[in-house]
Amino acid sequence: MSSALAESEEDLVLRAGRGDADAISLIVTRKLPRVLNLARRMLGDQAEAEDVAQETFIRAWRTAAQWKPGKARFDTWLHRVALNLCYDRLRKSRRLTHDPPDRPDEGPGPDRGLLAQDVGRRVDQALGDLPERQREAIVLVHYQELSAAEASSLMGVSIEALESLLARGRRTLRSALADLWREA
Amino acid sequence: MTTMMTLDRFETAALAWGGDLSRWPEPLRREAEALCTAQPERTRDLIAAAGRLDLALAAAPAAPASLALRSRVIAAASRSRPTGWSLGEALRGIIGAGVGAALAASCIAGVLAGVLANAEGFSPSRLAKAQDPGVEAMQLLRGSQDPADGSWSA
């Protein structure tokens, strides 16, 4: 296993593509949390995110042997597969939004504390309310920590367009969450 | 001589890319660093504002990847046959290893295994228990041949 740990991701993927159980296990261990978090933040639902993560890896094995190392990083490619699956689900459930929904202002109330889990829930909610492309941009850059080049390539937009999506999304979030630091 | 980034441009960029300059794309980051050096107080406020949002975003909980899910994903992946993992792939591996003879042997073994798997009365344990597995295999093969037309009953 120690040699497998030192093995390059490319070699691991190619071995997984040949059905090597150790390689499959190692890749799942390394990549599952990232794929799961991506799907969880795009869909806002843990059970759906788990299904997407599972399907992402199944598709990955089916095509791993054909994956071309020079074309894209395996991690970026996994993101593409997972994002496609997320959008399929969003389309099916008609949860795609292009404009921010009307939502009553949930500003600070007299009985609302700032427990960490409350903050987390508020952020989750605000993120879920963003139009998908803005949410996708924030999830890829902020949470998945992809570079601007990787994120823009995945989304099929220029870096300038990515910046615009990020700025609009984060401006909305800042406004929705402004009370968090006003109270701090 | 390059033009210095404006504060407005810096503000928009900070809003988009966050309070950590190292995460900004090039050449934006270099230009931003130059402005930070030239106008430290103004840029510090803008970076701090972007950083507060970064901190709030970080409070969103990560999805737990349970051991059960990991096992489920591995099991599902192991069940799915890679489309690219073809006979050609296997043959390339064998030839690459320079085991030419293994090619013919593995083909024969594969045909044999396929026929045996469909032969009536075949089980791996029967072959394992046999005194001479080769003879046993041939008997199974003969037994699975249709006496009427000589074709395999499988």
Interface residues (C-beta under 8 A of the other chain):
Chain A: A16 G17 R18 G19 A21 I24 S25 V28 T29 L32 P33 L36 N37 A39 R40 R41 Q46 A49 E50 A53 Q54 F57 I58 A60 W61 R62 T63 A64 A65 Q66 A116 Q117 V119 G120 V123 D124 L127 I138 V141 H142 Y143 E145 S147 A148 A149 I159 E163 S164 L166 A167 R170 R171 L173 R174 L177 L180 W181
Chain B: T12 A13 L15 A16 W17 G18 R23 W24 P25 R52 L53 D54 A56 L57 A59 A60 P61 A62 A63 A65 L69 R70 R72 V73 I74 A76 A77 S78 S80 R81 P82 T83 G84 W85 S86 E89 G93
